[in-house]
Every structure is written in structure tokens, then in C-alpha cells.
């Protein structure tokens, strides 16, 4: 499959910023497809909040050892599905090579987000702490989040800015591989274009992060 075909396949929700987020994530996963199929199962991948996506189904179908943690059931293909709230569940430390969280962390612990029963005002911070602990040294976290101008109630999602992204997400001392900002077009609300942080702060935007865990 071509890059664009993979992106289109794994997206269930194709609205607003979602295509930019999946393009960012798939860009980092594409090199894995060059690995011989016989050794792909040695790569452990976690999809945090994998519902409403075919990403875990695609990756497990390609032979990787994929896990999904979500409070919602969905078609996860051959991936190992853990129906749990991430705040109350533990994987072993340094278990995964790659952890993916697409538009998920901002909802964790909030009362009006997808029927969550565990309410925690710092649910996002605790989730990042778990992602960091569960990653192997040298492992990669691919995270996307809303940024800039809020467009939903704060009881549904957190929206980050230039200060809170460091205080709540990047505080662990990650090796920041890449940061991308995407802003909503004024002409088409479903079109998000790459923009600067200064522009992203004033608009409905998203931030995409590629973070590597290193020994400190």
C-alpha cells in the first residue's frame, strides 16, 4: 500500500485535523514495513485510545505485536485489546518499543469525555508518566493533542499552549525528535495546514509530537 492509502485506511474519523495527525504518525511507522515479516513480532506497539481507528488493526495485520488500551470496544483485528482505563491499569515498565496516542491524552480523567468513570484533573500528566515508564529506552512516543484556541468545553478536552505543553506533556525530559503545528483553515474547517507556533496559539490547532525516551 502507498503512504496515502495507509493513511486513508487507518482513519475512521476523517474530519478536521485527523488526516494531519495520521499523516504525522504513519510517517514514523512506514520504515517498520521494511522489516522482514519474521522479526516484526519482536516490535511491541501500544495504541492508547485506539477506538474509532483502524491503526492497531493494520499494524497487527502486518505482523507487529500490537496492544490497545481503551474503555471502548472496537474492531482491533489481531491486536491484544485491554478494556481498561489507562489511569487504573499497568503494563510492565520498559515493555513497548513504540507508543501511540492520537487525540487521546487530552480527554483522560475528564468527566464529559467518552463516559469515563475515573475523574482526575491531572489525568493527562499521569498518562504521560505511564507512557514514559512503559517505553523501552530508545523507544518512540507519537502523540497528538489539541493546541491553541479551545473549541470544546474544558470538561471534555484540555487544549494546550506553549507553557502547558511543557508543564504537562514534555516535562519528563524527552528527546524531542519533532514538533509540528497544524492550524485550521479559515476557508475550510476540515482543512488543517502546517503553521508556526505563534499562529497555532491564536487558532483552532493541533500539535504533533515525536518523542524518544533516553537515559537521563
TILOBA-251299 format. One line per field, with one value per residue (C-alpha): residue number from 1; residue in one letter; y, z, x. Coordinates in Angstrom, 1 decimal, decimal comma. Layout:
n	c(NUM ...) $
res	c(A ...) $
v	c(Y ...) $
w	c(Z ...) $
u	c(X ...) $
This chain:
n	c(1 2 3 4 5 6 7 8 9 10 11 12 13 14 15 16 17 18 19 20 21 22 23 24 25 26 27 28 29 30 31 32 33 34 35 36 37 38 39 40 41 42 43 44 45 46 47 48 49 50 51 52 53 54 55 56 57 58 59 60 61 62 63 64 65 66 67 68 69 70 71 72 73 74 75 76 77 78 79 80 81 82 83 84 85 86 87 88 89 90 91 92 93 94 95 96 97 98 99 100 101 102 103 104 105 106 107 108 109 110 111 112 113 114 115 116 117 118 119 120 121 122 123 124 125 126 127 128 129 130 131 132 133 134 135 136 137 138 139 140 141 142 143 144 145 146 147 148 149 150 151 152 153 154 155 156 157 158 159 160 161 162 163 164 165 166 167 168 169 170 171 172 173 174 175 176 177 178 179 180 181 182 183 184 185 186 187 188 189 190 191 192 193 194 195 196 197 198 199 200 201 202 203 204 205 206 207 208 209 210 211 212 213 214 215 216) $
res	c(X X X X X X X X X X X X X X X X X X X X X X X X X X X X X X X X X X X X X X X X X X X X X X X X X X X X X X X X X X X X X X X X X X X X X X X X X X X X X X X X X X X X X X X X X X X X X X X X X X X X X X X X X X X X X X X X X X X X X X X X X X X X X X X X X X X X X X X X X X X X X X X X X X X X X X X X X X X X X X X X X X X X X X X X X X X X X X X X X X X X X X X X X X X X X X X X X X X X X X X X X X X X X X X X X X X X X X X X) $
v	c(0,0 3,5 6,0 7,9 4,5 3,5 6,9 6,7 3,1 3,7 6,8 6,1 9,8 11,9 15,2 18,3 17,8 14,0 13,5 15,7 13,7 10,3 11,5 12,5 9,2 7,0 8,8 7,3 3,8 3,4 2,3 -0,6 -2,1 -2,7 -5,2 -8,9 -10,3 -13,0 -10,4 -7,9 -9,6 -8,6 -4,9 -4,2 -1,3 0,2 2,2 4,4 5,1 3,0 3,1 4,8 3,9 1,0 1,7 -1,2 -3,5 -2,5 -2,9 -6,2 -7,4 -6,6 -8,9 -6,5 -7,3 -4,7 -3,9 -1,5 0,1 1,8 1,9 1,4 -1,8 -1,7 -3,9 -4,1 -7,0 -9,3 -6,7 -7,6 -5,4 -4,3 -2,8 -0,6 3,0 3,8 5,6 2,3 -0,2 -1,0 -2,6 -3,7 -0,9 -0,7 -3,1 -1,3 -0,1 2,4 4,0 6,0 8,3 10,1 12,7 10,8 12,2 15,4 13,6 11,3 11,9 14,4 13,9 14,6 12,6 9,3 8,0 7,9 6,9 7,8 11,5 13,1 16,7 15,6 12,5 13,7 14,1 10,7 9,2 10,7 9,4 5,9 6,2 7,2 4,3 1,7 2,7 1,0 3,3 4,5 3,9 6,3 8,0 9,5 11,9 14,4 16,9 20,0 23,3 27,0 28,2 25,9 24,8 22,3 22,6 22,0 19,1 17,3 18,0 20,0 22,4 23,1 26,1 26,9 26,7 23,8 21,6 21,7 21,6 18,7 16,7 17,3 17,6 14,1 15,2 13,6 13,7 15,8 14,4 16,6 19,0 20,0 22,5 22,5 25,3 25,2 27,0 29,9 28,8 25,2 24,0 20,4 21,5 22,0 23,3 23,3 26,6 28,2 28,1 31,8 31,2 28,0 29,8 32,0 29,4 26,0 23,9 20,7 19,7 16,5 15,2 12,6 11,9 9,5 8,1 8,4 7,6 10,7) $
w	c(0,0 -0,7 2,1 1,3 1,1 4,5 6,0 4,4 5,6 9,2 9,6 10,6 11,5 8,6 9,8 10,9 11,9 11,9 8,5 9,5 12,8 11,0 8,3 11,0 12,8 9,7 8,6 11,6 11,2 7,5 8,0 10,1 7,0 5,5 8,3 7,4 8,5 10,5 13,0 13,1 16,1 18,2 17,9 20,6 19,9 22,2 20,8 23,6 23,0 19,8 19,3 16,1 14,3 12,2 13,1 15,5 13,1 10,3 12,4 13,9 10,5 9,3 11,9 14,8 18,4 19,0 22,2 22,5 25,8 25,7 27,6 24,3 22,3 18,5 15,7 16,7 14,4 15,8 18,4 22,1 23,4 27,1 28,0 30,9 31,9 31,5 34,9 36,7 34,6 34,4 31,8 32,8 32,7 29,5 27,7 24,4 21,5 20,3 22,0 20,0 21,4 18,7 20,1 23,4 26,3 26,4 27,4 30,1 33,5 32,3 33,3 29,9 27,7 26,4 29,5 31,7 35,3 36,7 37,1 37,6 36,8 36,1 34,1 31,2 33,3 34,8 31,3 30,0 33,1 32,3 28,6 29,6 32,0 29,7 26,8 26,4 26,5 22,9 22,3 20,5 21,6 18,9 20,5 19,0 21,0 20,6 20,7 20,7 20,8 22,7 20,8 23,3 27,0 29,4 30,9 27,5 26,5 27,5 25,0 25,3 24,7 24,7 28,5 29,4 26,7 28,5 32,0 31,4 28,4 27,8 31,5 31,5 29,8 26,4 23,5 21,3 17,7 16,0 16,8 14,1 14,4 12,2 12,0 10,8 7,5 7,7 4,3 5,1 8,8 7,7 6,3 8,6 7,3 8,8 10,7 13,2 16,9 17,1 14,6 16,2 19,5 18,0 16,1 16,5 16,0 16,9 17,9 16,8 18,8 18,1 21,4 22,2 25,7 26,6 29,7 31,8) $
u	c(0,0 1,1 1,5 -1,7 -3,6 -2,4 -3,4 -6,9 -7,3 -6,5 -8,6 -12,2 -12,9 -11,6 -12,8 -10,9 -7,3 -7,4 -5,7 -2,7 -2,4 -2,4 0,0 2,4 2,2 2,3 5,4 7,2 5,7 6,4 10,0 8,8 7,2 10,7 11,4 11,2 7,9 9,7 11,0 8,1 6,5 9,5 8,3 5,8 3,4 0,8 -2,1 -3,6 -7,2 -7,4 -11,2 -12,5 -9,3 -8,0 -4,4 -4,0 -5,8 -3,5 -0,3 -1,3 -2,2 1,3 2,7 3,7 2,9 0,2 -1,7 -4,6 -5,9 -9,3 -12,5 -14,4 -14,6 -14,0 -12,6 -8,9 -8,1 -5,3 -4,2 -4,4 -7,3 -7,2 -10,6 -9,4 -8,9 -5,3 -5,3 -6,0 -4,1 -0,4 1,8 5,4 8,0 10,0 7,7 7,0 9,1 6,5 3,5 0,9 -1,7 -3,7 -6,1 -6,5 -4,4 -6,3 -9,5 -8,1 -9,7 -12,3 -16,0 -17,6 -15,2 -16,5 -18,2 -15,1 -15,7 -12,3 -12,1 -8,7 -7,7 -4,2 -5,1 -3,1 0,1 -0,4 -0,9 2,3 4,1 2,9 3,8 7,3 7,7 6,2 8,6 11,9 15,0 15,3 11,6 9,4 6,2 3,9 1,4 -1,1 -3,1 -5,3 -3,4 -4,2 -7,8 -10,3 -13,4 -14,8 -15,8 -12,9 -14,8 -14,4 -10,8 -7,8 -6,3 -2,5 -0,4 3,3 3,5 1,2 2,6 6,0 4,5 2,1 3,5 7,2 8,2 9,7 12,9 12,1 14,4 12,2 12,6 10,0 7,2 4,6 1,7 -1,3 -3,9 -7,5 -8,1 -10,4 -11,9 -12,4 -12,8 -11,9 -8,6 -5,6 -2,3 1,2 1,8 4,1 3,6 2,7 -0,1 -1,2 -1,7 -4,3 -6,4 -8,1 -4,9 -3,2 0,3 2,0 5,0 7,6 9,4 12,2 12,9 16,5 18,5 18,9) $
